[in-house]
Amino acid sequence: MCNSNKATNIKGTFIGFIIGFIAGGTTALLLTAKTGEELRSDIKKIAKEVADKVEEKTRNVKDLTKEKYDSIVNSVISSYEKVKDLTEKEIEFIKKVIDEQKNIVK
């Protein structure tokens, strides 16, 4: 549950960052006296910067997701090995009891 809140906070922060970046850039561009070509050039530059930031943040989220996936897989493998060991011990015990019962019946 804590991880879910953390993911939600990261997502909210990321979205807020992007919206703030776009709003601030747009406001700055519209309030300056520039020619149409200069304005288009600046918009392209800002769009490229936003795309780069989004790509960087996406890589970070992907890395976090991979780490979480690896953690889950390791946990499942560990649990499987514990259950397997326990089952093998119980099978040996059951075999021993059956052998003892056979000896008593003879």
Protein Blocks (a to p, Z undefined) as FASTA:
>chain_A
ZZmmmmmmmmmmmmmmmmmmmmmmmmmmmmpccdfklmmmmmmmmmmmmmmmmmmmmmmm
mmmmmmmmmmmmmmmmmmmmmmmmmmmmmmmmmmmmmmmmmmmmZZ
